[in-house]
Amino acid sequence: MNLLQIISITKTKSSKLVHIPQWAALKVVVFVRKRQRAAAVAGLLVLCIAAAADYFLSGFARRTFEFYLIDTGQNVVEERMLMRAGSREADVSRYVEEVILGPLSLEAGPLLDHGARLEAVLLRDGAVFLDFSEEAAIPPPTGSLADKFGVLDAGIRRNFSFVKDIRIFIAGQEAKFF
């Protein structure tokens, strides 16, 4: 028996059974459902505001990283929360430095050689200029250097929508991978 049937059959008032018309029972049910819907919408709105406040006040941004599995060569994706810096250039620099540090998973290999360092990052008019140390030119044991920098290029473009072009330099010389 649902709420509408219970309300429409009887209501006790001063020990007497009083019949409530069907239309009145419908009004009560509609009123309760509107209240429930309003409460659900209000709860969802509060949740959205809390999430937005957490995003803007915490200072963290979710970034995705792509690495290769050592044994199969397949791609594996990791998500990390990185502290946002004051500028876009610093955010890109922090992302690339995290890529150089390598994956958290022991099954995945680093994208670049561990000796590689990011020497400089420059962001101008949507173009990112990355200068790596000479160790970045050491060929990886699996795959090619162009594939590794291609994954880095794709990761930067995926995480930073404002980047339109990426130029990679190794020891001050432009590398023509793409």
Secondary structure, DSSP 8 states (H G I E B T S, - for coil): --HHHHHHH-EEETTEEE---HHHHHHHHHHHHHHHHHHHHHHHHHHHHHHHHHHHHH-EEEEEEEEEETTT--EEEEEEEEE--SSHHHHHHHHHHHHHH--SSSSEE-SS-TT--EEEEEEETTEEEEEE-GGGGS--SSS-HHHHHHHHHHHHHHH-TT--EEEEEETTEE----
